[in-house]
Amino acid sequence: MRVLMLCKDCVAGGTTRHAVDLASDLAERGVEVELVMPAGGHAFEVTEVEGCRVHRTPSLGRALSTEMSPGAFWLACTRRADIVHMHIPNPVAACALSLRSRRPLVITYHCDMDRRFGLPGAMYRAALRRLMRRAATVILTSESFRESAEIRAAGARTRVIPLGVRVERLRIEARALALAETLRRRWGERVVLFVGRLVYYKGLDVLLRAARHVDARFVLVGDGPERARLEALAVDLALGTRVEFLGHQEGSPLVAAYLAASLVVLPSTGIGESFGQTQVEAALLGKPVVSTSLPTGVPWVNLHERSGLIVTPGDERALAAAFRRLLDDPEYARALGAEGRARAEREFTADVMADRTLQLYRDLVGQST
């Protein structure tokens, strides 16, 4: 079976990291997967990443937070495959395939397009609705996301396959344990951890304001365009050494940060946060999560009073109260972390995701023969 998988760009993390993980795990199951990724620059490049052929295509620039790549358009329309699997948002490929899509098309619908893009965004959404009506299946990453306005308007055929995290990336090794012990001595016993990109929809200004009302250390792992503004806000709020920005971490340093934390927070305020893989990582390491009641998959991944606590987006007082509840009752926090871990191991691993996706492909190929 040959699958052509389309991503919007080569930016590490998020949708692209998910697509690479999925493609690699499918390749281990005997699927021949080719990835198409607009990468900027001025030349086509073919490489191999984790057992998959990757076509990196040149870009004319960025629009709608996406590389504009005619080469990706051409490959999407002409490359031979039994199934085309596109990850949305992806304006270039959506416009291309809405005009020409003869092969079985699978769409993983990660999130709705932000309304701030105005008329160009509206034109993209119109093409997307047409595309989804043609799709053999639209994969949603959570049950709660079935109510998305964009999906409902399109009348698409849907299947829920949650995002999966590679358990081996969170392996607790001797180095991680030693680093975690060092961090505990530095941070203390009451630690609130955020992991993710520092972008506008993550609600990190709300997190910093909530920090004023909680006796704890706040650690932010990740980088992004909001970092300088957030560091300045922490100074303005006189948070001092109670807030630490660690920058991007991976491997043992990331695992150590999770292990040293009392709880993990995902304070997102915008629909760009459609799932929240940080919640899964935290759960797999036995940590309770505080997240927000967005109209996306976030509160489906972190179940209120089962794997963590859920508060209203943008409410700094409610966020602070949730932190205090878990920090002041470590036994309750541990119980939530244990239940979250059991659920994550059943539902949210990369192996489970790949098995479910492969079964979908087999169902579709069987229908088309």
Steps between C-alpha positions, in 0.01 A plus 500: 500500500634845402400811695581861414491711819482879477611745771479879490872559573816359653476679833599258776233416753122507491328372187825428317647294785177303516507432124863381507432272797191354335675450165793327668279267704296414190821423311589249775164335426582457131341814356704693242463862611624813324483836679461834320617798706543858374830607651587847374813552292519476121553134412332162519668255733428131554623350826416207725371551854430206730442257214285732285584694185456874559448752220600848620365756255598865442278782621403841366449629854257461788130584513227378737787373721596257220774472238360576154652225285388430140724193509296353783186575295645311202611198704164483677324474166739275306689266736383139474338359815221272612395752765570871547511600867499874568547677832284810548554797531677495163366773267719416198415130486134564587459735204686259272309188591162672515547548125643156430464198727449169319662270757359407842566805717547493877514826694627531855322811622716647775325833560279768348658793317542805723242767411765773515603420141194683358413463129790264408397276787137503384608398146707217647209380711277488192756282320535287810127432524498388137801281565351336807186408308724311257710334771458129561549565874583796722696394808416699812737484793229491769133418548420854612642645177215342299299812581743729318311749283729439202447123509126529556459738206682263268297192585820295494535130583701492821696262719664578834868406530669686788854629463760266644824568687807282455555341837872452434549880494390505864714210619613552861872429493773550759600841357141626516464384861824673601400822323156489661655476846718802423198696381299412812776640718503819291126549459359362823196280564226714340563527124257591221636403158399621153637325189432631149559775248481855632226622265199728538228238549673316787365742763840550662425856605210357702737243652745768611222708655370192680850440638460810719236316704685169556793405721691294243778503243386543137716348226437558129664257257493601134575787269312715254411852385338597832804430717637855527155644577433236765839550665426873516156430647656280771723794594206743501306263729799485737507120489878495540662158529163325542478484118765334283512479121698191399470522122459193281580165664483143378622155602615452859486873593132514397415179685683632806293820496179296493622277784598798716162671454204474736255556215489605135293786363355570155332842543407548133238758404465452121363235264849448358536263797293212369643204694794582726763226471672645805207361699578151370871530575419613853253215549744237372740617770231490768449875539159666549406773253319831533353610167214709361146433378563593136242388239760259359650167605697642793241419772444156346867409532523627859184386677386723788563344841618178335840587351513863610296816538335725239435874537349776288744640238641838599395478866817559703324458836353162403838391366671597825233319705554181300876522560450544875257207516756260350805646674330490841375141457788290358310174555210621283748621237669159493163325458412719202843438349461123535159496331625727223795272437283188468273675247791644301660156469171360364406782263778747424817317396656516154459123454125519563471794259693319224297179539172690473621699198620188320160337555333806347729480195418131457130574523527767231720302262262207533208726408676634189602162355 
